[in-house]
Amino acid sequence: GVNNDANILTILDQSLKGEAREWYHREFDNKNWELENVLDNSGIGATIAHIRGANAVAITGAVASFSNVLLGLTGVQIIPARNVAKDWTIAGGRPTNAVPVAPNAGGGVSIILAGMRSGQRLWWMKKHYPTANKYVKMLEIRALRQGVYESVLSFWAKIQKYGNQLGYTPA
């Protein structure tokens, strides 16, 4: 619930030091959470819970309100549960300075949720923290190299870590 989320945010804030802490505060302080691919004119309901509960027929019927979202998905596949391990890619989740926009505002613009939850912050950090992002880009262009004194196991762990961030699965 809300108390657990507040506790996680406190732990996150207290555990980060130096440049990581500065980046964290720059990215998240006083920000809201935008769902770039979910517009406020779907007619599905007044809350994110309504959209999350929508079946594939309802989502497909309101397809114009779900830009860049594949047909046939349910609300659960678009809007993650309140869980730290969820992926916000389909919804287009990202931090924003813009003011909140309700799911039923009807303006044809992206929904913006007030504030940011711990799961949203953790997902954004996993995908966008500069150091992780550097290695992900290196892997994408096949420039990830084993260090001179790095063991094979250590290098393999690095490959797996950044492969997971890219969503690669074992062949």
N, C-alpha and C positions, 0 to 999 in steps of 0.2 A: 504494500500500500504506500501511501504518501510518506509515512514515517520511515519506512525502509528506504525509500528513494532519497529522502533527506539525509539519512545516515550514510548511504553510499556516496552521495555528493560530498559530504563532509570528509569522508575517508579519501576520496579522490583528491579533493583540494589539499588536504594535509599531507598526502603522500608524494605529491609532485614538487620538485625542486628546480631551481635555476631556470634555464631556457624552456624546459618542458612546462613549468608552472606559468611562465610568461605567455607561452603559446596557448595554453589551456584558458587562461583568463581573457586573452585577446579573442579567441574563438567563441567563447561561451558566455562571458559576463553580459548580463542585460540583453540576452538574445532570445528570440522566439524560434519555433521549429516550423519551417515551411515544408509543405508537401507539394513540391513543384508539379507533380503529375496528377494531382487530385484537385479538381476545381470546385468552387463553392456553389455550383448550379446543377448538381446531379439530381436534386429532387428526391433523393433516397431518404434523407432524414436530417434532423437538426444537430446531430452529434456525430463524432467520429465512431462511437459505438454502433450507430445505425449503419454507417458505411462498412465498418468491419463485419457486421452481421449480414450484409447483403449477399445474396447468391449470385451465381454467374449470369443468370437471366437479367437481374436488376442492373448489374454492372454493365452488361452488354447493351441494355436498353438506354443507358445513360452514357454511352461510349464517348460522346463529345466532351464529357466532363472528366475523362480519364486519359489525358494526353500521354502518349508513349507507353501505354499499358496494353498488353496483349489481350485480345478477346478471349473470353472463356475463363478468366480468373475470378475468384470469389473475393469478397471484401477481406477475408482473413489472409489471403495471399498478398493483398496490396498493403494493408495496414497491420503492422506487427502488433502482437500482444505486448503488454507492459512486461518486458523481459529483457534482461541485459544482453542476451545472445541473438537478438533479432536483427534482421537485415532490412534497412530502409531504402534499398536501391529502387525497387519497383515504384514506391510512392514518391521517389525523388526527394527524400528527406534531407534537409540541410539547415544550418543555423542562418538566421536572418535578423536584421535590425528593423524590419517592417513590423507594423502593428498587427495584432491578431485579426484573422478573418474567419468568421464562423462557417461551418460546413454548409449552412443553408442561406448564406448572405445573398446569393443569386447574382453576383456581379460578373461571373465567368472568369474569376481570377483564382490563383492558387490558395488553398486553405492554409492558414497560418495559425498554429496552436500557440497558446500563451506559455511562455517559458520553455524550458528544456528539461527532460527527464534524464536520469542517469544512463539508461540504455541507449538513448539517442546520442549522448555525449560519448559513451564508450564506442559505439559503432562508428561515429565520425572520427574519433581518434584512431581507431583501427585502420580506417580507410585513408585518412588525410594527414596524420601526423608526419611532419617532414622527413624524419629519418626512415620510417617505414615506407613512405611514398618513394623515397630515393631507391630503396632496394627493390620495390615492386617495379619501378620503371627499368631498373637494371635487368631484372628478370625478363621483363617484356622484350627488351632488345638484346637479350642473351649476353649481357655484359657482366652478369654476376659471376665472380671468379673466386676460386679457393685461394685463401691467403697462404703465403709461403710456409708458415708454421701452424696452419690450421689443419686439424685432423679431418679425415674423411667424414667421420660421424658428425662433427661440428658443421662442416659444410653441407652435408645432407640435411641436417636439422634446419639450417638457414634456407635451403631450397624449399623444404616442406612448408616452413613458416610463410614465406612470401608466396608460394603457390596457393596456400590456403586463402591468403588475402585476395588473391585474384580469382578465387573460386574454382581452381583446378582440382580435378579429382584423379585418383590413381587410375591408370589405364588397365 
